[in-house]
Amino acid sequence: MATADGAIEITARETAGLLKQGKIKLLDVRTPEEYAIASVQGSMLVDQSLAQEIVQTWPKETPIVTMCHHGMRSLDAAAYLRGQGFTNAKSMKGGIDSWALEIDPSMQRY
């Protein structure tokens, strides 16, 4: 999943392809209330407990894509994960709103 330029962002379309192939862990960093409105099948809602587990126990080479509503919180989360040694952490550009527009038009937008 690493790119030659080391870019931290990845598009919704690229994310969908990698998720379908089982090549990434998709971490949703939105609130439980936001997750209840709309979520991507195969994603994991990250709370404080899971965040600690990820940092402490997941292999640092795990390919991770973070997502939020529009891509700002997930960018912070991906940068944090990279700072913790997860060099394959990326943020889905445009968040779940981009997913709804590009991948799943039936998804509720908010």
N, CA and C atoms as an extended XYZ file, in Angstrom:
330
Properties=species:S:1:pos:R:3:atomname:S:1:resname:S:1:resid:I:1 pbc="F F F"
N         0.807       -1.186        0.000 N   MET     1
C         0.000        0.000        0.000 CA  MET     1
C         0.856        1.258        0.000 C   MET     1
N         2.109        1.149        0.267 N   ALA     2
C         2.982        2.323        0.286 CA  ALA     2
C         3.080        2.912       -1.109 C   ALA     2
N         3.094        4.226       -1.163 N   THR     3
C         3.227        4.892       -2.442 CA  THR     3
C         4.627        5.460       -2.558 C   THR     3
N         5.061        5.645       -3.779 N   ALA     4
C         6.418        6.130       -4.013 CA  ALA     4
C         6.653        7.492       -3.367 C   ALA     4
N         5.604        8.337       -3.350 N   ASP     5
C         5.773        9.668       -2.786 CA  ASP     5
C         5.473        9.715       -1.287 C   ASP     5
N         5.091        8.587       -0.705 N   GLY     6
C         4.807        8.538        0.725 CA  GLY     6
C         3.557        9.303        1.114 C   GLY     6
N         2.664        9.544        0.160 N   ALA     7
C         1.445       10.314        0.417 CA  ALA     7
C         0.655        9.708        1.566 C   ALA     7
N         0.072       10.580        2.371 N   ILE     8
C        -0.696       10.116        3.520 CA  ILE     8
C        -2.180        9.963        3.178 C   ILE     8
N        -2.616       10.520        2.036 N   GLU     9
C        -4.025       10.409        1.667 CA  GLU     9
C        -4.221        9.411        0.534 C   GLU     9
N        -5.406        8.797        0.537 N   ILE    10
C        -5.793        7.808       -0.457 CA  ILE    10
C        -7.252        8.099       -0.816 C   ILE    10
N        -7.634        7.879       -2.056 N   THR    11
C        -9.001        8.186       -2.472 CA  THR    11
C        -9.983        7.114       -1.991 C   THR    11
N       -11.263        7.465       -2.031 N   ALA    12
C       -12.305        6.507       -1.668 CA  ALA    12
C       -12.276        5.310       -2.616 C   ALA    12
N       -12.056        5.574       -3.887 N   ARG    13
C       -12.022        4.490       -4.878 CA  ARG    13
C       -10.858        3.530       -4.608 C   ARG    13
N        -9.686        4.086       -4.307 N   GLU    14
C        -8.532        3.241       -3.977 CA  GLU    14
C        -8.809        2.445       -2.699 C   GLU    14
N        -9.411        3.103       -1.724 N   THR    15
C        -9.744        2.439       -0.460 CA  THR    15
C       -10.708        1.291       -0.698 C   THR    15
N       -11.741        1.527       -1.500 N   ALA    16
C       -12.736        0.490       -1.788 CA  ALA    16
C       -12.081       -0.733       -2.421 C   ALA    16
N       -11.168       -0.508       -3.353 N   GLY    17
C       -10.478       -1.621       -4.007 CA  GLY    17
C        -9.644       -2.431       -3.035 C   GLY    17
N        -8.895       -1.738       -2.180 N   LEU    18
C        -8.052       -2.431       -1.196 CA  LEU    18
C        -8.892       -3.159       -0.157 C   LEU    18
N       -10.010       -2.553        0.248 N   LEU    19
C       -10.897       -3.186        1.230 CA  LEU    19
C       -11.513       -4.456        0.642 C   LEU    19
N       -11.944       -4.371       -0.602 N   LYS    20
C       -12.542       -5.526       -1.281 CA  LYS    20
C       -11.548       -6.686       -1.373 C   LYS    20
N       -10.272       -6.360       -1.561 N   GLN    21
C        -9.224       -7.378       -1.659 CA  GLN    21
C        -8.743       -7.853       -0.289 C   GLN    21
N        -9.255       -7.248        0.772 N   GLY    22
C        -8.839       -7.629        2.119 CA  GLY    22
C        -7.430       -7.189        2.463 C   GLY    22
N        -6.956       -6.115        1.824 N   LYS    23
C        -5.565       -5.697        2.007 CA  LYS    23
C        -5.367       -4.602        3.048 C   LYS    23
N        -6.461       -4.073        3.620 N   ILE    24
C        -6.332       -2.994        4.606 CA  ILE    24
C        -7.255       -3.221        5.796 C   ILE    24
N        -6.939       -2.524        6.872 N   LYS    25
C        -7.843       -2.380        8.009 CA  LYS    25
C        -8.404       -0.973        7.879 C   LYS    25
N        -9.732       -0.852        7.791 N   LEU    26
C       -10.375        0.450        7.649 CA  LEU    26
C       -10.896        0.887        9.014 C   LEU    26
N       -10.294        1.943        9.549 N   LEU    27
C       -10.631        2.431       10.880 CA  LEU    27
C       -11.445        3.710       10.776 C   LEU    27
N       -12.646        3.690       11.336 N   ASP    28
C       -13.537        4.844       11.326 CA  ASP    28
C       -13.344        5.607       12.628 C   ASP    28
N       -12.919        6.859       12.538 N   VAL    29
C       -12.618        7.639       13.737 CA  VAL    29
C       -13.728        8.637       14.080 C   VAL    29
N       -14.906        8.453       13.500 N   ARG    30
C       -16.044        9.316       13.826 CA  ARG    30
C       -16.658        8.908       15.166 C   ARG    30
N       -17.656        9.658       15.584 N   THR    31
C       -18.351        9.340       16.834 CA  THR    31
C       -19.299        8.164       16.610 C   THR    31
N       -19.694        7.475       17.684 N   PRO    32
C       -20.675        6.395       17.533 CA  PRO    32
C       -21.979        6.885       16.892 C   PRO    32
N       -22.368        8.121       17.189 N   GLU    33
C       -23.597        8.675       16.610 CA  GLU    33
C       -23.461        8.828       15.096 C   GLU    33
N       -22.311        9.297       14.644 N   GLU    34
C       -22.077        9.435       13.204 CA  GLU    34
C       -22.028        8.065       12.536 C   GLU    34
N       -21.373        7.119       13.196 N   TYR    35
C       -21.246        5.760       12.662 CA  TYR    35
C       -22.624        5.124       12.489 C   TYR    35
N       -23.556        5.435       13.412 N   ALA    36
C       -24.911        4.880       13.342 CA  ALA    36
C       -25.678        5.423       12.133 C   ALA    36
N       -25.348        6.630       11.700 N   ILE    37
C       -26.021        7.233       10.545 CA  ILE    37
C       -25.590        6.543        9.254 C   ILE    37
N       -24.298        6.333        9.109 N   ALA    38
C       -23.751        5.730        7.888 CA  ALA    38
C       -22.394        5.123        8.201 C   ALA    38
N       -22.159        3.927        7.676 N   SER    39
C       -20.859        3.284        7.878 CA  SER    39
C       -20.520        2.408        6.675 C   SER    39
N       -19.243        2.159        6.522 N   VAL    40
C       -18.749        1.312        5.437 CA  VAL    40
C       -18.627       -0.106        5.965 C   VAL    40
N       -19.227       -1.054        5.253 N   GLN    41
C       -19.128       -2.453        5.654 CA  GLN    41
C       -17.664       -2.868        5.675 C   GLN    41
N       -17.261       -3.486        6.785 N   GLY    42
C       -15.876       -3.914        6.931 CA  GLY    42
C       -15.023       -2.933        7.711 C   GLY    42
N       -15.597       -1.769        8.042 N   SER    43
C       -14.846       -0.789        8.833 CA  SER    43
C       -15.006       -1.088       10.320 C   SER    43
N       -14.086       -0.550       11.111 N   MET    44
C       -14.136       -0.697       12.570 CA  MET    44
C       -14.216        0.684       13.188 C   MET    44
N       -15.203        0.888       14.050 N   LEU    45
C       -15.307        2.147       14.783 CA  LEU    45
C       -14.258        2.135       15.882 C   LEU    45
N       -13.417        3.152       15.897 N   VAL    46
C       -12.308        3.189       16.848 CA  VAL    46
C       -12.680        4.027       18.062 C   VAL    46
N       -12.691        3.378       19.221 N   ASP    47
C       -12.841        4.106       20.480 CA  ASP    47
C       -11.476        4.116       21.171 C   ASP    47
N       -11.404        4.732       22.335 N   GLN    48
C       -10.124        4.859       23.032 CA  GLN    48
C        -9.501        3.493       23.326 C   GLN    48
N       -10.321        2.534       23.713 N   SER    49
C        -9.836        1.196       24.043 CA  SER    49
C        -9.206        0.516       22.822 C   SER    49
N        -9.906        0.571       21.684 N   LEU    50
C        -9.370       -0.050       20.470 CA  LEU    50
C        -8.124        0.693       19.995 C   LEU    50
N        -8.113        2.007       20.128 N   ALA    51
C        -6.935        2.785       19.726 CA  ALA    51
C        -5.702        2.336       20.508 C   ALA    51
N        -5.866        2.124       21.806 N   GLN    52
C        -4.747        1.656       22.629 CA  GLN    52
C        -4.303        0.262       22.203 C   GLN    52
N        -5.281       -0.610       21.927 N   GLU    53
C        -4.957       -1.971       21.491 CA  GLU    53
C        -4.174       -1.944       20.177 C   GLU    53
N        -4.604       -1.107       19.245 N   ILE    54
C        -3.925       -1.003       17.950 CA  ILE    54
C        -2.472       -0.599       18.143 C   ILE    54
N        -2.261        0.477       18.880 N   VAL    55
C        -0.906        1.004       19.080 CA  VAL    55
C        -0.025        0.007       19.818 C   VAL    55
N        -0.593       -0.708       20.781 N   GLN    56
C         0.203       -1.608       21.615 CA  GLN    56
C         0.408       -2.997       21.029 C   GLN    56
N        -0.533       -3.482       20.209 N   THR    57
C        -0.448       -4.888       19.806 CA  THR    57
C        -0.419       -5.158       18.301 C   THR    57
N        -0.881       -4.244       17.482 N   TRP    58
C        -0.907       -4.527       16.048 CA  TRP    58
C         0.497       -4.416       15.467 C   TRP    58
N         0.833       -5.275       14.500 N   PRO    59
C         2.126       -5.149       13.829 CA  PRO    59
C         2.236       -3.780       13.152 C   PRO    59
N         3.393       -3.158       13.267 N   LYS    60
C         3.591       -1.805       12.741 CA  LYS    60
C         3.462       -1.739       11.216 C   LYS    60
N         3.603       -2.867       10.546 N   GLU    61
C         3.485       -2.861        9.083 CA  GLU    61
C         2.041       -3.031        8.605 C   GLU    61
N         1.084       -3.135        9.532 N   THR    62
C        -0.322       -3.300        9.167 CA  THR    62
C        -0.772       -2.156        8.254 C   THR    62
N        -1.338       -2.478        7.085 N   PRO    63
C        -1.869       -1.424        6.213 CA  PRO    63
C        -3.194       -0.910        6.788 C   PRO    63
N        -3.213        0.352        7.163 N   ILE    64
C        -4.376        0.961        7.804 CA  ILE    64
C        -4.829        2.166        6.995 C   ILE    64
N        -6.155        2.287        6.818 N   VAL    65
C        -6.736        3.508        6.264 CA  VAL    65
C        -7.722        4.026        7.298 C   VAL    65
N        -7.579        5.298        7.651 N   THR    66
C        -8.503        5.925        8.589 CA  THR    66
C        -9.522        6.738        7.801 C   THR    66
N       -10.722        6.863        8.372 N   MET    67
C       -11.757        7.661        7.715 CA  MET    67
C       -12.592        8.382        8.756 C   MET    67
N       -13.175        9.511        8.345 N   CYS    68
C       -14.086       10.263        9.208 CA  CYS    68
C       -15.194       10.826        8.313 C   CYS    68
N       -15.731       11.986        8.639 N   HIS    69
C       -16.815       12.558        7.845 CA  HIS    69
C       -16.300       13.192        6.552 C   HIS    69
N       -15.337       14.109        6.667 N   HIS    70
C       -14.815       14.799        5.484 CA  HIS    70
C       -13.313       14.639        5.279 C   HIS    70
N       -12.632       13.935        6.167 N   GLY    71
C       -11.218       13.655        5.959 CA  GLY    71
C       -10.238       14.427        6.824 C   GLY    71
N       -10.723       15.244        7.745 N   MET    72
C        -9.806       16.014        8.589 CA  MET    72
C        -9.384       15.231        9.841 C   MET    72
N       -10.348       14.692       10.578 N   ARG    73
C       -10.010       13.901       11.771 CA  ARG    73
C        -9.202       12.671       11.387 C   ARG    73
N        -9.546       12.072       10.257 N   SER    74
C        -8.818       10.868        9.827 CA  SER    74
C        -7.386       11.206        9.418 C   SER    74
N        -7.175       12.404        8.898 N   LEU    75
C        -5.822       12.836        8.552 CA  LEU    75
C        -4.982       12.952        9.825 C   LEU    75
N        -5.573       13.520       10.872 N   ASP    76
C        -4.889       13.598       12.171 CA  ASP    76
C        -4.595       12.202       12.709 C   ASP    76
N        -5.576       11.290       12.582 N   ALA    77
C        -5.406        9.926       13.091 CA  ALA    77
C        -4.298        9.193       12.334 C   ALA    77
N        -4.265        9.344       11.014 N   ALA    78
C        -3.226        8.688       10.214 CA  ALA    78
C        -1.847        9.245       10.567 C   ALA    78
N        -1.769       10.554       10.759 N   ALA    79
C        -0.490       11.169       11.143 CA  ALA    79
C        -0.052       10.658       12.517 C   ALA    79
N        -1.002       10.526       13.443 N   TYR    80
C        -0.690        9.989       14.771 CA  TYR    80
C        -0.159        8.559       14.648 C   TYR    80
N        -0.861        7.728       13.862 N   LEU    81
C        -0.431        6.337       13.691 CA  LEU    81
C         0.958        6.263       13.064 C   LEU    81
N         1.223        7.107       12.087 N   ARG    82
C         2.567        7.135       11.491 CA  ARG    82
C         3.604        7.504       12.539 C   ARG    82
N         3.250        8.440       13.409 N   GLY    83
C         4.152        8.833       14.488 CA  GLY    83
C         4.413        7.710       15.476 C   GLY    83
N         3.479        6.753       15.552 N   GLN    84
C         3.625        5.592       16.426 CA  GLN    84
C         4.312        4.429       15.712 C   GLN    84
N         4.767        4.669       14.473 N   GLY    85
C         5.511        3.641       13.743 CA  GLY    85
C         4.731        2.901       12.676 C   GLY    85
N         3.449        3.229       12.491 N   PHE    86
C         2.632        2.572       11.470 CA  PHE    86
C         2.861        3.285       10.133 C   PHE    86
N         3.909        2.877        9.442 N   THR    87
C         4.324        3.568        8.220 CA  THR    87
C         3.337        3.400        7.069 C   THR    87
N         2.452        2.404        7.149 N   ASN    88
C         1.463        2.173        6.096 CA  ASN    88
C         0.106        2.778        6.425 C   ASN    88
N         0.048        3.710        7.368 N   ALA    89
C        -1.219        4.363        7.718 CA  ALA    89
C        -1.519        5.475        6.723 C   ALA    89
N        -2.762        5.512        6.260 N   LYS    90
C        -3.219        6.543        5.330 CA  LYS    90
C        -4.599        7.029        5.759 C   LYS    90
N        -4.989        8.169        5.235 N   SER    91
C        -6.302        8.752        5.490 CA  SER    91
C        -7.095        8.761        4.190 C   SER    91
N        -8.384        8.389        4.278 N   MET    92
C        -9.231        8.421        3.090 CA  MET    92
C        -9.674        9.860        2.837 C   MET    92
N        -9.216       10.402        1.742 N   LYS    93
C        -9.499       11.787        1.370 CA  LYS    93
C       -11.006       11.987        1.161 C   LYS    93
N       -11.554       13.013        1.807 N   GLY    94
C       -12.976       13.319        1.635 CA  GLY    94
C       -13.894       12.552        2.563 C   GLY    94
N       -13.356       11.592        3.308 N   GLY    95
C       -14.128       10.849        4.299 CA  GLY    95
C       -15.311       10.077        3.741 C   GLY    95
N       -16.246        9.772        4.639 N   ILE    96
C       -17.405        8.963        4.250 CA  ILE    96
C       -18.289        9.718        3.265 C   ILE    96
N       -18.200       11.049        3.272 N   ASP    97
C       -18.961       11.831        2.304 CA  ASP    97
C       -18.472       11.511        0.891 C   ASP    97
N       -17.176       11.394        0.720 N   SER    98
C       -16.599       11.021       -0.566 CA  SER    98
C       -17.005        9.597       -0.944 C   SER    98
N       -17.032        8.700        0.046 N   TRP    99
C       -17.448        7.316       -0.192 CA  TRP    99
C       -18.882        7.293       -0.724 C   TRP    99
N       -19.767        8.088       -0.093 N   ALA   100
C       -21.171        8.139       -0.513 CA  ALA   100
C       -21.299        8.678       -1.943 C   ALA   100
N       -20.488        9.643       -2.297 N   LEU   101
C       -20.548       10.234       -3.637 CA  LEU   101
C       -19.942        9.327       -4.705 C   LEU   101
N       -18.833        8.663       -4.388 N   GLU   102
C       -18.085        7.909       -5.398 CA  GLU   102
C       -18.355        6.403       -5.416 C   GLU   102
N       -18.659        5.826       -4.260 N   ILE   103
C       -18.736        4.364       -4.159 CA  ILE   103
C       -20.156        3.863       -3.922 C   ILE   103
N       -20.869        4.462       -2.983 N   ASP   104
C       -22.189        3.967       -2.592 CA  ASP   104
C       -23.207        5.105       -2.525 C   ASP   104
N       -23.812        5.447       -3.667 N   PRO   105
C       -24.765        6.552       -3.693 CA  PRO   105
C       -26.012        6.311       -2.836 C   PRO   105
N       -26.264        5.066       -2.433 N   SER   106
C       -27.425        4.785       -1.581 CA  SER   106
C       -27.153        5.137       -0.116 C   SER   106
N       -25.893        5.408        0.216 N   MET   107
C       -25.524        5.726        1.590 CA  MET   107
C       -26.082        7.091        1.989 C   MET   107
N       -26.622        7.154        3.198 N   GLN   108
C       -27.149        8.414        3.706 CA  GLN   108
C       -26.017        9.409        3.933 C   GLN   108
N       -26.197       10.623        3.415 N   ARG   109
C       -25.221       11.696        3.646 CA  ARG   109
C       -25.758       12.606        4.733 C   ARG   109
N       -24.847       13.187        5.491 N   TYR   110
C       -25.262       14.098        6.567 CA  TYR   110
C       -24.327       15.270        6.660 C   TYR   110
